[in-house]
């Protein structure tokens, strides 16, 4: 039967201890942020927090354990101090460990410098709407709008004030866009999901106005919902007939 090792022995066996004021390096598992991780009471806990608990006692709820040495692997209790989220963030910024990633340096960005400049080029050509451009680059319309207004990527585009090449003739621009890229709407019988024909709709509308209490019967007869029947009778749908 294996011998059970107590928590302190197990923890410190994974630590390279040096001088009293030097960094003590945790040699166990490391997470994606460079912090040591230790299995404690059935869950993974950051190693420097475990060190604090073992040497200084319980950590208050929602408290942070910060490093004076700025070494994520260090678990020397002399390098650890207690703080809150504000203290931790200020410490990160002061030590340059909290960079603000912008533009193509941001791993979450779907765009890069080349694509952003292409967006400006396409928009200036006047052939596509902001929604269409957003679709071409798999981003939201607000992303495109922010680029055009100089709110984002301005260091690449050089835009300092909103770019709107159609401001003086917006109505004509929208008309030209609609002609070039007509909406793909299907109405009435042309809609693939529609169960009714024009003559059936006319019959429903005529009969329904006379017998308004029999909308359920009409719904069953034509295989549609009662709300569809009511919309036809009230003129909210099939307005073109």
C-alpha positions as CSV (number, residue, x, y, z in Angstrom):
1,X,0.0,0.0,0.0
2,X,1.5,3.4,-1.0
3,X,2.5,5.8,1.7
4,X,0.3,8.9,1.8
5,X,2.5,12.1,1.7
6,X,1.2,15.1,3.6
7,X,0.3,18.3,1.7
8,X,3.3,20.3,2.9
9,X,5.8,17.6,2.1
10,X,4.3,17.1,-1.3
11,X,4.2,20.8,-2.1
12,X,7.8,21.7,-1.0
13,X,9.2,18.7,-2.8
14,X,8.2,20.5,-6.0
15,X,10.0,23.7,-5.0
16,X,13.7,24.8,-5.6
17,X,14.5,26.8,-2.5
18,X,17.2,29.4,-2.6
19,X,18.2,32.3,-0.5
20,X,15.7,34.0,1.9
21,X,15.2,36.9,-0.5
22,X,15.6,35.0,-3.8
23,X,12.9,33.4,-5.9
24,X,11.8,29.9,-4.9
25,X,10.9,28.2,-8.2
26,X,7.9,25.8,-8.4
27,X,8.8,22.8,-10.6
28,X,5.4,21.3,-10.9
29,X,2.7,22.0,-13.6
30,X,2.5,25.4,-15.1
31,X,-0.7,27.0,-16.5
32,X,-1.0,29.2,-19.7
33,X,-0.1,32.4,-17.8
34,X,3.1,31.0,-16.4
35,X,1.7,30.3,-12.9
36,X,2.6,27.1,-11.1
37,X,-0.4,24.8,-10.3
38,X,-0.8,22.4,-7.4
39,X,-3.5,19.9,-6.6
40,X,-5.1,20.8,-3.2
41,X,-8.3,19.6,-1.6
42,X,-9.6,18.1,-4.9
43,X,-8.9,21.0,-7.2
44,X,-6.0,22.8,-9.0
45,X,-4.8,25.9,-7.1
46,X,-2.1,28.4,-8.1
47,X,1.1,27.3,-6.4
48,X,1.9,30.8,-5.0
49,X,-1.5,30.8,-3.2
50,X,-0.8,27.4,-1.7
51,X,2.6,28.7,-0.5
52,X,0.8,31.7,1.2
53,X,-1.7,29.3,2.8
54,X,0.9,27.0,4.2
55,X,3.1,29.7,5.6
56,X,0.8,32.6,6.4
57,X,-2.7,31.1,6.8
58,X,-6.1,31.5,5.2
59,X,-6.6,33.9,2.3
60,X,-9.6,36.2,2.6
61,X,-12.4,35.7,0.1
62,X,-11.8,37.4,-3.3
63,X,-8.3,38.4,-2.2
64,X,-5.4,38.3,-4.6
65,X,-1.9,37.1,-3.8
66,X,0.6,39.3,-5.6
67,X,4.3,38.9,-6.3
68,X,6.9,41.6,-5.4
69,X,9.4,39.8,-7.8
70,X,7.1,39.5,-10.8
71,X,8.0,35.9,-11.2
72,X,5.0,33.7,-11.8
73,X,6.8,30.5,-10.8
74,X,8.1,32.0,-7.5
75,X,6.5,30.6,-4.3
76,X,8.8,32.3,-1.8
77,X,6.5,33.5,0.9
78,X,8.7,36.6,1.4
79,X,7.9,37.6,-2.2
80,X,4.1,37.3,-1.7
81,X,1.7,39.9,-0.4
82,X,-2.1,40.1,-0.2
83,X,-4.1,42.5,-2.3
84,X,-7.4,43.0,-4.1
85,X,-8.2,43.1,-7.9
86,X,-7.3,46.8,-8.1
87,X,-4.0,46.3,-6.4
88,X,-3.2,43.4,-8.7
89,X,-4.1,45.3,-11.8
90,X,-2.1,48.3,-10.8
91,X,0.9,46.0,-10.0
92,X,0.5,44.4,-13.5
93,X,0.5,47.7,-15.3
94,X,3.4,49.1,-13.2
95,X,5.5,46.1,-14.2
96,X,4.5,46.1,-17.8
97,X,2.8,42.8,-17.6
98,X,-0.6,43.9,-18.8
99,X,-0.1,45.1,-22.4
100,X,-3.0,46.3,-24.5
101,X,-3.0,44.3,-27.7
102,X,-4.3,46.2,-30.7
103,X,-4.8,45.6,-34.4
104,X,-3.3,42.5,-35.9
105,X,-1.3,41.9,-32.7
106,X,-4.5,41.0,-30.9
107,X,-5.0,37.2,-31.3
108,X,-8.8,37.6,-31.2
109,X,-8.8,39.9,-34.2
110,X,-10.3,38.5,-37.5
111,X,-8.6,41.3,-39.4
112,X,-5.0,42.3,-40.2
113,X,-3.5,45.5,-41.7
114,X,-3.9,44.3,-45.3
115,X,-7.6,43.4,-44.8
116,X,-8.4,46.7,-43.1
117,X,-6.9,48.7,-46.0
118,X,-8.9,46.5,-48.4
119,X,-12.1,47.4,-46.5
120,X,-11.3,51.1,-47.0
121,X,-10.6,50.5,-50.7
122,X,-13.8,48.6,-51.3
123,X,-15.9,51.2,-49.4
124,X,-14.4,54.1,-51.4
125,X,-15.3,52.3,-54.6
126,X,-18.9,52.7,-53.7
127,X,-20.1,49.3,-54.9
128,X,-20.9,47.6,-51.6
129,X,-22.8,48.6,-48.5
130,X,-21.2,48.3,-45.0
131,X,-23.3,45.2,-44.4
132,X,-22.0,43.5,-47.6
133,X,-18.4,44.5,-46.7
134,X,-18.8,43.0,-43.3
135,X,-20.1,39.8,-44.8
136,X,-17.1,39.6,-47.2
137,X,-14.7,39.8,-44.3
138,X,-16.7,37.7,-41.8
139,X,-17.0,40.5,-39.3
140,X,-19.9,42.6,-37.9
141,X,-21.2,45.7,-39.5
142,X,-20.2,47.7,-36.4
143,X,-16.6,46.5,-36.9
144,X,-16.6,48.0,-40.4
145,X,-18.3,51.2,-39.2
146,X,-15.7,51.7,-36.4
147,X,-13.0,51.4,-39.0
148,X,-14.6,53.9,-41.3
149,X,-15.2,56.3,-38.4
150,X,-11.6,56.1,-37.3
151,X,-12.5,54.5,-33.9
152,X,-10.3,51.5,-34.6
153,X,-7.3,50.8,-36.7
154,X,-6.7,54.5,-37.2
155,X,-3.0,54.1,-36.9
156,X,-3.2,52.0,-40.1
157,X,-5.9,53.8,-42.0
158,X,-5.0,57.3,-41.0
159,X,-8.7,58.2,-40.6
160,X,-9.2,60.9,-38.0
161,X,-12.7,61.8,-38.8
162,X,-15.6,59.7,-40.1
163,X,-15.2,58.6,-43.6
164,X,-18.5,58.9,-45.5
165,X,-18.0,59.3,-49.3
166,X,-21.8,59.2,-49.8
167,X,-22.8,61.9,-47.3
168,X,-23.9,64.4,-50.0
169,X,-25.9,61.9,-52.1
170,X,-27.0,59.0,-49.8
171,X,-30.4,58.4,-51.4
172,X,-28.9,57.9,-54.8
173,X,-26.2,55.7,-53.4
174,X,-28.7,53.4,-51.7
175,X,-30.7,53.2,-54.9
176,X,-27.6,52.2,-56.9
177,X,-26.7,49.6,-54.3
178,X,-30.2,48.1,-54.3
179,X,-30.1,47.8,-58.1
180,X,-26.6,46.2,-58.0
181,X,-27.4,43.9,-55.0
182,X,-31.2,43.4,-54.9
183,X,-32.4,41.8,-51.7
184,X,-33.1,38.1,-52.1
185,X,-36.7,38.2,-50.8
186,X,-39.3,35.7,-51.9
187,X,-43.0,36.7,-51.4
188,X,-46.3,34.9,-51.9
189,X,-46.2,31.9,-54.1
190,X,-42.5,32.4,-54.8
191,X,-41.5,31.7,-51.2
192,X,-40.4,28.1,-51.0
193,X,-41.8,27.7,-47.4
194,X,-45.3,28.9,-48.4
195,X,-48.1,26.4,-48.4
196,X,-50.7,28.6,-50.1
197,X,-51.4,29.7,-53.6
198,X,-52.8,33.1,-54.6
199,X,-56.3,31.7,-55.3
200,X,-56.4,30.0,-51.9
201,X,-55.4,33.3,-50.2
202,X,-58.2,35.2,-52.0
203,X,-60.7,32.5,-50.9
204,X,-59.5,32.6,-47.3
205,X,-59.8,36.4,-47.2
206,X,-63.2,36.4,-48.8
207,X,-64.7,33.6,-46.6
208,X,-62.9,34.8,-43.5
209,X,-64.4,38.3,-43.5
210,X,-67.8,36.8,-43.7
211,X,-67.3,34.0,-41.2
212,X,-64.7,35.5,-38.8
213,X,-65.4,32.8,-36.1
214,X,-64.3,30.0,-38.3
215,X,-60.6,30.7,-38.6
216,X,-59.7,27.4,-36.9
217,X,-61.7,25.6,-39.6
218,X,-59.8,27.4,-42.4
219,X,-56.5,26.7,-40.8
220,X,-57.3,23.0,-40.7
221,X,-58.6,23.0,-44.3
222,X,-55.5,24.7,-45.7
223,X,-52.9,23.1,-43.4
224,X,-51.6,26.3,-41.9
225,X,-51.8,27.9,-38.5
226,X,-54.7,30.0,-37.2
227,X,-52.3,33.0,-36.9
228,X,-51.5,32.7,-40.6
229,X,-55.2,32.8,-41.4
230,X,-55.8,35.8,-39.2
231,X,-52.8,37.7,-40.8
232,X,-54.3,37.1,-44.3
233,X,-57.7,38.2,-43.3
234,X,-56.4,41.3,-41.5
235,X,-54.2,42.2,-44.5
236,X,-50.9,41.8,-42.6
237,X,-49.6,39.2,-45.0
238,X,-50.0,38.7,-48.8
239,X,-50.4,42.4,-49.1
240,X,-49.6,42.3,-52.8
241,X,-52.9,40.6,-53.6
